[in-house]
């Protein structure tokens, strides 16, 4: 983004303003935040990289108009960087999909898993009875709408462990 953004001072000013408006005084001294699964504070380096696309280059990267050009370039660069990071630089950038949240990612993963073997008549998913709502609600909906899908819910022990034996027993001979 530095290469394409001539408004670095604006980015630095905005970052400084944002960091000043959120101080330790705004939080309880005896409070410890433990929901980092839900959300986390944005790293200042990430914030600085994102600010041009939240303030200056805000267009939809899928749009063909002028405002979508810079975001599209940045999105393709981000995809290429991720492919390099995971050791797949030869893959096309379009093989990296971004989603809006964890729930969307979970639902997409389940849908793609179900579609991965279109010749399999019966579909079977094994999960636990304490699955996160993002998964549990998706599976409940799929069970209601896909007659050939069955979901097995493996119980969790009192101490929160899932016994491997229960998972193995839930897997069927016709599961692929």
C-alpha positions in Angstrom: 0.0 0.0 0.0 2.9 2.4 0.6 3.9 2.2 -3.0 0.4 3.3 -4.2 -0.6 5.6 -1.4 0.8 9.2 -1.4 -1.1 10.0 1.8 1.2 8.3 4.3 1.0 11.3 6.6 -2.8 11.0 6.7 -2.4 7.3 7.6 0.1 8.1 10.4 -2.2 10.9 11.7 -5.2 8.6 11.8 -3.3 5.8 13.4 -2.0 8.2 16.1 -5.5 9.6 16.7 -7.0 6.1 17.0 -4.3 5.0 19.4 -4.7 8.1 21.6 -8.4 7.7 21.9 -8.2 4.2 23.3 -6.2 4.3 26.5 -5.7 2.0 29.4 -7.7 4.4 31.5 -10.8 3.4 29.5 -10.7 -0.1 30.8 -11.2 -1.6 34.3 -7.9 -2.1 36.1 -9.0 -5.5 37.5 -10.6 -6.7 34.2 -8.9 -9.3 32.0 -10.2 -9.7 28.5 -10.5 -13.5 27.7 -12.6 -13.5 24.5 -9.8 -13.3 22.0 -11.7 -16.0 20.1 -14.5 -13.5 19.5 -12.4 -10.4 18.6 -9.0 -8.9 19.3 -7.6 -5.4 19.2 -6.1 -4.6 15.8 -2.3 -4.6 15.6 -1.1 -1.1 14.8 0.9 -2.5 11.8 -2.3 -4.1 10.4 -4.3 -0.9 11.1 -1.7 1.2 9.2 -1.9 -1.2 6.3 -5.7 -1.2 6.3 -6.3 2.5 6.8 -5.8 3.5 3.1 -8.6 1.0 2.2 -10.9 2.2 4.9 -10.4 5.9 4.0 -9.0 6.6 0.6 -9.2 3.4 -1.6 -12.6 2.3 -0.3 -14.1 0.9 -3.5 -15.4 -2.6 -4.0 -12.6 -4.6 -5.5 -15.1 -6.5 -7.6 -16.3 -3.4 -9.3 -15.0 -2.3 -12.7 -15.1 1.4 -11.9 -12.2 3.6 -10.9 -12.7 3.2 -7.1 -12.4 -0.6 -7.3 -9.0 -0.6 -9.1 -6.7 0.0 -6.1 -8.5 -2.4 -3.7 -8.4 -5.1 -6.4 -4.7 -4.7 -6.9 -4.2 -4.8 -3.1 -6.4 -7.9 -2.7 -4.5 -9.7 -5.4 -1.2 -8.8 -3.8 -2.5 -10.0 -0.4 -3.6 -13.3 -2.0 -0.2 -13.8 -3.7 1.6 -13.0 -0.4 -0.5 -15.6 1.4 0.2 -18.2 -1.2 3.9 -17.5 -0.9 3.6 -17.7 2.9 2.0 -21.2 2.8 4.4 -22.5 0.2 2.1 -22.4 -2.8 3.3 -19.5 -4.9 2.4 -21.3 -8.2 -1.3 -21.4 -7.3 -3.5 -18.7 -8.9 -4.4 -15.8 -6.5 -8.1 -16.7 -6.9 -7.5 -19.9 -5.0 -7.4 -17.9 -1.8 -10.9 -16.9 -0.5 -11.5 -14.3 2.1 -14.6 -14.4 4.2 -16.3 -11.8 6.4 -16.2 -13.8 9.6 -15.5 -17.1 11.3 -19.1 -18.2 10.9 -19.0 -17.7 7.2 -15.7 -19.6 7.0 -17.2 -22.5 9.0 -20.3 -22.7 6.8 -18.2 -22.5 3.6 -15.9 -25.3 4.9 -18.9 -27.6 5.7 -20.6 -26.9 2.4 -17.4 -27.6 0.4 -16.8 -30.8 2.4 -20.3 -32.0 1.6 -19.7 -31.2 -2.1 -16.3 -32.8 -2.3 -17.6 -36.2 -3.2 -20.7 -35.7 -5.3 -21.1 -39.4 -6.1 -21.5 -40.4 -2.4 -25.2 -40.9 -1.9 -25.4 -40.6 1.9 -23.6 -37.9 3.7 -22.4 -38.3 7.3 -20.8 -35.7 9.6 -19.4 -36.5 13.0 -19.2 -33.6 15.5 -19.6 -33.1 19.3 -22.6 -32.2 21.4 -20.8 -28.9 22.5 -19.9 -27.6 19.0 -19.7 -23.8 18.5 -23.0 -22.3 17.5 -21.6 -21.3 14.1 -21.2 -25.0 13.3 -24.1 -26.4 15.3 -26.7 -24.1 13.7 -25.3 -24.8 10.2 -25.5 -28.5 10.8 -29.0 -28.3 12.2 -30.1 -26.4 9.2 -28.4 -28.8 6.8 -30.0 -31.8 8.6 -33.4 -30.3 8.1 -32.9 -29.5 4.4 -30.7 -32.4 3.1 -32.5 -35.7 3.5 -29.4 -37.8 2.7 -27.4 -36.1 5.5 -27.0 -37.5 9.0 -25.0 -35.9 11.8 -23.7 -37.9 14.7 -23.1 -35.9 17.9 -20.3 -37.5 20.0 -20.7 -36.8 23.7 -18.1 -34.9 25.7 -16.9 -36.1 29.1 -17.5 -34.1 32.2 -13.9 -32.7 32.0 -14.5 -31.5 28.5 -12.6 -34.3 26.7 -13.8 -36.1 23.6 -12.9 -39.8 23.9 -11.2 -41.0 20.7 -13.1 -44.3 21.1 -16.4 -42.5 20.8 -15.2 -40.7 17.6 -14.0 -44.0 16.1 -17.3 -45.7 17.0 -19.2 -42.9 15.3 -17.4 -43.3 12.0 -19.2 -45.7 9.7 -17.8 -48.2 7.2 -19.4 -46.2 4.3 -17.9 -42.9 5.4 -15.3 -41.5 3.1 
